[in-house]
Amino acid sequence: MKVDRLTDAQIQKISEEMKSRGVGITELESMARLRGVPAVEIAKLKSRLATVSTSSSAKRGVQQEQAEDSLAVTSDISVKKPVEEERLNKRIFGTTIFNNENLSFEPSLNIPTPKGYQVGVGDELVIDIWGASQAMMRLPVESSGNINVEGVGPIYVNGLTIEEANSKVIGRISSIYEGLRKNGGRIPDTFAQISLGNLRSIKVTIAGEAYVPGTYTLPSLATVFNALYLAGGPNEKGSFRKIKVIRNGKPYKTVDVYDFLLNGNGKQNFVLRDQDIILIPAYETRLAFEGEIKTPGLFEAKSGENMNDLVRYAGGFTAEAYKHRLEIVRKGDRELSILDLAQDDFGKYKPQNGDSITVLKILERYANKVSLEGAVYRTGNFSLTEGLTLSKLILDKGEGLKEDAFLNRGIIYRKAEDLSLEAVSFDVRDVITGKKDLALRRDDKVIVYSIFDLEGERNVNVSGEIRFEGEYAFAEGMTLGDLVGMAGGFKFGATGMRVEVARRNLEEEDQIKTGEIADIFYFDVDKDLRVKGEGNSFKLAPFDQVFVRKAPNYREAENVVVSGEVQFPGKYGLKEETERVSDIIARAGGLTNFAYVKGAALKRKIELSEIEIRRREQIMENDSSMVEDDFKDFEFISINLKKILEKPQSNIDLILQDGDELILPHQLQTVSVTGEVLNPVGVTYVPGKSLKYYINAGGGYSIRAKKGKTFVVYADGSASRSKKFLFFRSWPKVEPGAKVIVPERPERKGNAQQWIGIGTAAASLGLIISNIITSTK
């Protein structure tokens, strides 16, 4: 059972079922324990049932006494809630055995009756008779300790073992079944056997440092671990090594959980008897094991045990453990102290409560390692054996030098006595010929250089109209055709004419005299990657740069889009560089009868400069909320389509570009009024009506409207504003699809007092000027 997975409705159903059967909380708890439900889950179930009971009682207005009972149940299990979490945090060795859902210690009732089992009141004996006479009787052991056999009478069996009861009962019933007895030399022809039927229940009390101490009702075959499991095992203060079983008021046995866990000693898990008491005392000595040990945690030690025992309890050392010395932190009366325990002294160690033992790691270093790198056939780490020299390392362990080995110099990186790094150079040729040799030390790192390592990377580069631009490894004898082939060949728009090769001038003297840093060569390469003319014998050199140009007059395919009121809207490819608006409309079949010519507009991509791209990137870096789509990558170009169609190929008939979109809207019938009006609204277009008509349709100007700056944006993207000449103001004309925009008047800076001060100062200044003029006259 997992109580946390049960819904409130399921808990309510369990509660109702209990009431219908007359089962109380105590009976439910006993039934659950007999079925092996963990104590933790039983506590959760009682809590959930109490909550449901309290809620139901409130709804039905039950008596106060029932509410108090529910409250009492809740208080009984409140201490149990943090048990599982607390136990895991403490990491006390042995706790998981009593809180493992896969290990319930449920008593098995389907095993043969143990020979030492004592018959008691409540048991049921089954008498099975076969042979010449046949019968079967199921007889309960009554409170008097007797079983009543028909025709024989009462037989006292209480306290007898099952073997003793078997002999006694068969001896008594042989008086009525003569075939059970031997008369003279006659062989019995009737046989009988006594076995247990239903088992009685026993009561066991668990006291001391248990998670849920109390009295438990168990089957008579229940063992010590059955009872401990139901009680949740020892708590964080309880002992796992000295659990006492008291029988008939006297100490009977002491249970050591470690002996059961580590040695599988089944004798620790013996059968309990009625009225047994399991007493869990507080631990005496507990230690912490950390570090490179297989099972870190808290362990309990008994008197006489040493470090070897504790290491065995913790599963032994890991592969990386430093076993020669353990670090022990011990708690004194006033302060902590550190003890070093050598491996030879493990048997002398006497555990003290609170000791913290740490197993350290072995050092990250090798006792006998040398390494070999570079131009040898086998590189890596090797064992430093006695008498190993540099020549033996290279020729024997490294299996000799490669052909590209640089023979003039090698190097050994070695740690000095003060652990600083020093370099020891050697002549590789002298070492392998035996002319001079060196003895190796631990952690020496030997490097034999390759001639290519000293030259650096030798590459050639190809760029331009080639499929895979980039650097390629140089090889002796590489031709221009080889490089073009390695780069995937020419692009579709490339030309093989005037393929340029720039070769670095490596002569310092020539660079100083002439100032030339590269020599330039030109070649023609055909589609089969053959170089024409004398260039066929041209070989590339390291660091050459090859440039492939685009074919003259080659252009990528360019497209425009025509949308809206044309006969055939869609995407069109440009035929020539000078194709215009009128041309593309003609290719699209002309305008439909519903086209609104005045609203035609041209949408064109904005070509961003490198500076603008970097500016956008910087804005997005500073403001994480900004994304690429927040920037406008196009603009609307106002066109007069009516005049374009009247005068095609004129200056106003714009030449189209790749990505242009020509938009021909449907006949428009509304005008939008926005900005500083009282009621921004869309208004039906009425021919001949002035701007003021549409402003009034929007409720008129607001108090913050800047009336003189009112402007109109037309459907083709163009705009017109109001104008003033002397005392006369002209207002823009309104057309279908237009947007009337009333801007906001800027807010004046300064408060009323400041404006009064400015007015007063101006008046004073005017008075002074007037007096000066008067005085002058």
WOQUIQUI-V690170 format. One record per backbone hydrogen bond with DSSP energy under -0.5 kcal/mol. NH is the residue of the N-H (numbers start at 1). CO is the residue of the C=O. Records with the same first field share a line. If there is no record, write none. Layout:
NH: CO + CO
This chain:
3: 1
5: 2
6: 3
11: 7
12: 8
13: 9
14: 10
15: 11
16: 12
17: 13
18: 14
19: 15
20: 16
21: 17
22: 18
23: 18
28: 24
29: 25
30: 26
31: 27
32: 28
33: 29
34: 30
35: 31
36: 33
37: 32
39: 229
42: 38
43: 39
44: 40
45: 41
46: 42
47: 43
48: 44
49: 45
50: 46
51: 47
52: 48
53: 49
54: 50
55: 51
56: 52
57: 53
58: 54
59: 55
60: 56
61: 57
62: 57
66: 63
67: 63
68: 64
69: 65
70: 66
71: 67
72: 68
73: 69
74: 70
75: 71
76: 72
77: 73
78: 74
80: 77
81: 77 + 78
83: 80
86: 82
87: 83
88: 84
89: 85
90: 86
91: 87
92: 87
93: 298
95: 92
97: 94
98: 95
99: 96
101: 99
103: 100
117: 114
119: 117 + 160
122: 141
123: 120
124: 198
125: 139
126: 195
127: 125 + 137
128: 126 + 193
129: 127 + 135
130: 191
132: 189
135: 129
137: 127
139: 125 + 137
141: 123
142: 140 + 146
145: 142
147: 155
149: 147 + 153
150: 148
152: 149
153: 149
155: 147
157: 145 + 155
158: 145
159: 119
160: 157
162: 117
163: 115
165: 161
166: 162
167: 163
168: 164
169: 165
170: 166
171: 167
172: 168
173: 169
174: 170
175: 172
176: 173
177: 173
178: 176
180: 177
181: 178
183: 181
184: 182
186: 183
189: 179
190: 179
191: 130
193: 128
195: 126
197: 124
202: 218
204: 202 + 216
205: 276
206: 214
207: 205 + 278
209: 280
210: 208
211: 233
212: 231
213: 210
214: 206
216: 204
218: 202 + 216
220: 200
222: 219
224: 270
227: 223
228: 224
229: 225
230: 226
231: 227
232: 229
233: 228
235: 209
238: 235
239: 281
243: 255
244: 242 + 279
245: 253
246: 244 + 277
247: 245 + 250
250: 247
252: 245
253: 245
255: 243
257: 240 + 255
260: 256
261: 257
262: 258
263: 258 + 259
264: 260
265: 259
266: 264
268: 265
269: 266
270: 268
272: 222
275: 203
276: 273
277: 246
278: 205
279: 244 + 277
280: 207 + 278
281: 242 + 279
283: 237
287: 299
288: 355
289: 297
290: 357
292: 359
293: 291
294: 316
295: 314
296: 293
297: 289
298: 91
299: 287
301: 285
305: 302
307: 346
310: 306
311: 307
312: 308
313: 309
314: 310
315: 312
316: 311
318: 292
321: 318
322: 360
323: 321
325: 322
326: 341
327: 358
328: 326 + 339
329: 356
330: 328 + 337
332: 330 + 335
337: 330
339: 328
341: 326 + 339
342: 340
343: 324
345: 342
346: 343
348: 345
349: 345 + 346
351: 305 + 349
354: 286
355: 352
356: 329
357: 288 + 355
358: 327
359: 290
360: 358
362: 320
365: 363
370: 382
371: 444
372: 380
373: 446
375: 448
376: 374
377: 398 + 400
378: 398
380: 372
382: 370
384: 368
385: 383
388: 385
390: 438
393: 389
394: 390
395: 391
396: 392
397: 392
398: 393
400: 394
402: 375
405: 402
406: 449
407: 405
410: 426
411: 447
412: 424
413: 445
414: 412 + 422
416: 420
419: 416
422: 414
424: 412
425: 423
426: 410
428: 426
429: 407
431: 427
432: 428
433: 429
434: 431
435: 430
436: 430
440: 388
443: 369
444: 441
445: 413
446: 371 + 444
447: 411
448: 373
449: 409 + 447
451: 404
454: 450
455: 451
456: 452
459: 457
460: 472
461: 544
462: 470
463: 546
465: 548
466: 464
467: 489
468: 487
469: 467
470: 462
472: 460
474: 458
478: 475
480: 538
483: 479
484: 480
485: 481
486: 482
487: 483
488: 485
489: 484
491: 465
494: 491
495: 549
499: 496 + 523
500: 547
501: 521
502: 545
503: 501 + 519
504: 502
505: 517
506: 504
508: 506
511: 507
512: 508
513: 509
514: 510
515: 510 + 511
516: 510
519: 503
521: 501
523: 499
525: 496 + 523
526: 530
529: 526
532: 524
535: 532
536: 533
537: 534
538: 535
540: 478
543: 459
544: 541
545: 502
546: 461
547: 500
548: 463
551: 493
554: 551
560: 572
561: 660
562: 570
563: 561 + 662
565: 664
566: 564
567: 590
568: 588
569: 566
570: 562
572: 560
574: 558
579: 576
581: 654
584: 580
585: 581
586: 582
587: 583
588: 584
589: 586
590: 585
592: 565
595: 592
596: 665
597: 595
599: 596
600: 597
601: 663
602: 637
603: 601 + 661
604: 602 + 635
606: 633
607: 605
608: 606
613: 609
614: 610
615: 611
616: 612
617: 613
618: 614
619: 615
620: 616
621: 617
622: 618
623: 619
624: 622
626: 623
630: 627
631: 628
633: 631
635: 604
637: 602
638: 636
639: 600
641: 639
644: 640
645: 641
646: 642
647: 643
650: 647
653: 650
654: 652
656: 579
659: 559
660: 657
661: 603
662: 561
663: 601 + 661
664: 563 + 662
665: 663
667: 594
671: 683
672: 738
673: 681
674: 672 + 740
676: 742
677: 675
678: 700
679: 698
681: 673
683: 671
685: 669
689: 686
693: 690
694: 690
695: 691
696: 692
697: 693
698: 694 + 695
699: 696
700: 695
702: 676
705: 702
706: 743
707: 705
709: 706
710: 707
711: 741
712: 720
713: 739
714: 712 + 718
717: 714
720: 712
722: 710
723: 730
725: 728
728: 725
730: 723
737: 670
738: 735
739: 713
740: 672
741: 711 + 739
742: 674
743: 741
745: 704
755: 751
756: 752
757: 753
758: 754
759: 755
760: 756
761: 757
762: 758
763: 759
764: 760
765: 761
766: 762
767: 763
768: 764
769: 765
770: 766
771: 767
772: 768
773: 769
774: 770
775: 771
776: 772
777: 773
